[in-house]
Amino acid sequence: MTLIYKIFRDNEFRALLTVGRTNGAPVDLADGFIHLSTGEQVRETAAKHFKGEDNLYLLALDADALGPALKWEPSRGGALFPHLYRALHLDDLLWHRPLPLENGAHDFTGLP
Protein backbone atom coordinates (compact mmCIF):
# COMPACT_ATOMS: atom_id res chain seq x y z
CA MET A 1 0.00 0.00 0.00
CA THR A 2 1.28 3.44 -0.94
CA LEU A 3 -0.20 6.20 1.23
CA ILE A 4 -0.90 9.58 -0.34
CA TYR A 5 -2.61 12.60 1.17
CA LYS A 6 -5.05 15.41 0.48
CA ILE A 7 -5.43 18.54 2.58
CA PHE A 8 -8.89 20.09 2.69
CA ARG A 9 -10.23 23.19 4.34
CA ASP A 10 -13.12 22.61 6.74
CA ASN A 11 -15.85 23.57 4.26
CA GLU A 12 -14.34 21.34 1.54
CA PHE A 13 -14.11 18.40 3.91
CA ARG A 14 -17.68 18.92 5.19
CA ALA A 15 -18.94 18.98 1.60
CA LEU A 16 -17.21 15.64 0.94
CA LEU A 17 -18.83 14.16 4.05
CA THR A 18 -22.26 15.48 3.05
CA VAL A 19 -22.24 14.58 -0.65
CA GLY A 20 -19.96 11.52 -0.52
CA ARG A 21 -17.76 12.74 -3.36
CA THR A 22 -15.94 15.85 -4.52
CA ASN A 23 -14.12 17.19 -7.53
CA GLY A 24 -11.79 18.96 -5.11
CA ALA A 25 -10.88 22.42 -3.97
CA PRO A 26 -10.97 25.46 -6.26
CA VAL A 27 -7.38 24.84 -7.42
CA ASP A 28 -8.31 21.26 -8.33
CA LEU A 29 -11.33 22.42 -10.31
CA ALA A 30 -9.21 24.98 -12.14
CA ASP A 31 -6.51 22.43 -13.02
CA GLY A 32 -8.86 19.58 -13.95
CA PHE A 33 -7.53 17.07 -11.42
CA ILE A 34 -7.27 16.60 -7.65
CA HIS A 35 -3.86 17.52 -6.28
CA LEU A 36 -2.46 14.95 -3.85
CA SER A 37 0.89 14.58 -2.06
CA THR A 38 3.13 11.78 -0.85
CA GLY A 39 4.23 11.58 2.76
CA GLU A 40 7.48 13.25 1.79
CA GLN A 41 5.65 16.10 0.00
CA VAL A 42 2.66 16.85 2.22
CA ARG A 43 4.49 19.01 4.79
CA GLU A 44 5.84 21.28 2.04
CA THR A 45 2.39 21.36 0.43
CA ALA A 46 0.89 22.53 3.72
CA ALA A 47 3.58 25.17 4.22
CA LYS A 48 3.33 26.47 0.65
CA HIS A 49 -0.42 26.39 -0.01
CA PHE A 50 -1.98 26.50 3.49
CA LYS A 51 0.46 28.66 5.44
CA GLY A 52 -1.16 30.00 8.60
CA GLU A 53 -4.51 28.35 7.86
CA ASP A 54 -6.34 26.56 10.65
CA ASN A 55 -9.37 24.24 10.45
CA LEU A 56 -7.73 21.90 7.94
CA TYR A 57 -8.17 18.16 7.52
CA LEU A 58 -5.62 15.61 6.40
CA LEU A 59 -7.05 12.75 4.34
CA ALA A 60 -5.14 9.53 3.62
CA LEU A 61 -5.69 7.38 0.54
CA ASP A 62 -4.18 4.21 -0.86
CA ALA A 63 -2.59 5.19 -4.18
CA ASP A 64 -2.68 1.59 -5.40
CA ALA A 65 -6.46 1.39 -4.93
CA LEU A 66 -7.19 4.48 -7.06
CA GLY A 67 -6.46 2.68 -10.31
CA PRO A 68 -5.62 4.27 -13.66
CA ALA A 69 -7.27 7.59 -12.73
CA LEU A 70 -4.21 8.34 -10.57
CA LYS A 71 -1.33 9.78 -12.57
CA TRP A 72 2.16 10.62 -11.29
CA GLU A 73 3.18 13.87 -12.93
CA PRO A 74 6.09 16.30 -12.54
CA SER A 75 5.47 19.42 -10.53
CA ARG A 76 7.64 21.37 -8.05
CA GLY A 77 11.24 21.00 -9.12
CA GLY A 78 10.38 18.05 -11.34
CA ALA A 79 9.21 15.87 -8.44
CA LEU A 80 6.42 13.44 -9.31
CA PHE A 81 3.14 14.28 -7.60
CA PRO A 82 0.00 12.12 -7.54
CA HIS A 83 -2.92 13.67 -9.43
CA LEU A 84 -6.39 12.11 -9.41
CA TYR A 85 -8.35 12.49 -12.65
CA ARG A 86 -11.76 11.61 -11.28
CA ALA A 87 -13.93 12.56 -8.33
CA LEU A 88 -12.65 11.72 -4.89
CA HIS A 89 -15.14 9.48 -3.12
CA LEU A 90 -15.62 9.17 0.61
CA ASP A 91 -14.99 5.44 0.18
CA ASP A 92 -11.49 6.25 -1.15
CA LEU A 93 -10.41 7.50 2.28
CA LEU A 94 -8.45 5.20 4.56
CA TRP A 95 -8.68 7.75 7.36
CA HIS A 96 -8.96 11.46 8.03
CA ARG A 97 -8.06 13.69 10.91
CA PRO A 98 -7.80 17.37 11.80
CA LEU A 99 -4.52 19.03 10.83
CA PRO A 100 -4.02 21.53 13.64
CA LEU A 101 -1.97 24.68 13.39
CA GLU A 102 0.46 24.96 16.30
CA ASN A 103 2.90 27.84 16.68
CA GLY A 104 2.40 28.79 13.03
CA ALA A 105 3.07 25.30 11.61
CA HIS A 106 0.81 22.36 10.88
CA ASP A 107 1.17 19.40 13.21
CA PHE A 108 1.84 16.18 11.31
CA THR A 109 2.60 14.17 14.46
CA GLY A 110 2.02 10.48 13.85
CA LEU A 111 2.16 10.69 10.07
CA PRO A 112 3.90 7.58 8.75
C-alpha positions in Angstrom: 0.0 0.0 0.0 1.3 3.4 -0.9 -0.2 6.2 1.2 -0.9 9.6 -0.3 -2.6 12.6 1.2 -5.0 15.4 0.5 -5.4 18.5 2.6 -8.9 20.1 2.7 -10.2 23.2 4.3 -13.1 22.6 6.7 -15.9 23.6 4.3 -14.3 21.3 1.5 -14.1 18.4 3.9 -17.7 18.9 5.2 -18.9 19.0 1.6 -17.2 15.6 0.9 -18.8 14.2 4.1 -22.3 15.5 3.1 -22.2 14.6 -0.7 -20.0 11.5 -0.5 -17.8 12.7 -3.4 -15.9 15.9 -4.5 -14.1 17.2 -7.5 -11.8 19.0 -5.1 -10.9 22.4 -4.0 -11.0 25.5 -6.3 -7.4 24.8 -7.4 -8.3 21.3 -8.3 -11.3 22.4 -10.3 -9.2 25.0 -12.1 -6.5 22.4 -13.0 -8.9 19.6 -13.9 -7.5 17.1 -11.4 -7.3 16.6 -7.7 -3.9 17.5 -6.3 -2.5 14.9 -3.8 0.9 14.6 -2.1 3.1 11.8 -0.9 4.2 11.6 2.8 7.5 13.3 1.8 5.7 16.1 0.0 2.7 16.8 2.2 4.5 19.0 4.8 5.8 21.3 2.0 2.4 21.4 0.4 0.9 22.5 3.7 3.6 25.2 4.2 3.3 26.5 0.6 -0.4 26.4 0.0 -2.0 26.5 3.5 0.5 28.7 5.4 -1.2 30.0 8.6 -4.5 28.3 7.9 -6.3 26.6 10.7 -9.4 24.2 10.4 -7.7 21.9 7.9 -8.2 18.2 7.5 -5.6 15.6 6.4 -7.1 12.7 4.3 -5.1 9.5 3.6 -5.7 7.4 0.5 -4.2 4.2 -0.9 -2.6 5.2 -4.2 -2.7 1.6 -5.4 -6.5 1.4 -4.9 -7.2 4.5 -7.1 -6.5 2.7 -10.3 -5.6 4.3 -13.7 -7.3 7.6 -12.7 -4.2 8.3 -10.6 -1.3 9.8 -12.6 2.2 10.6 -11.3 3.2 13.9 -12.9 6.1 16.3 -12.5 5.5 19.4 -10.5 7.6 21.4 -8.0 11.2 21.0 -9.1 10.4 18.0 -11.3 9.2 15.9 -8.4 6.4 13.4 -9.3 3.1 14.3 -7.6 0.0 12.1 -7.5 -2.9 13.7 -9.4 -6.4 12.1 -9.4 -8.3 12.5 -12.7 -11.8 11.6 -11.3 -13.9 12.6 -8.3 -12.6 11.7 -4.9 -15.1 9.5 -3.1 -15.6 9.2 0.6 -15.0 5.4 0.2 -11.5 6.3 -1.2 -10.4 7.5 2.3 -8.5 5.2 4.6 -8.7 7.8 7.4 -9.0 11.5 8.0 -8.1 13.7 10.9 -7.8 17.4 11.8 -4.5 19.0 10.8 -4.0 21.5 13.6 -2.0 24.7 13.4 0.5 25.0 16.3 2.9 27.8 16.7 2.4 28.8 13.0 3.1 25.3 11.6 0.8 22.4 10.9 1.2 19.4 13.2 1.8 16.2 11.3 2.6 14.2 14.5 2.0 10.5 13.9 2.2 10.7 10.1 3.9 7.6 8.7 
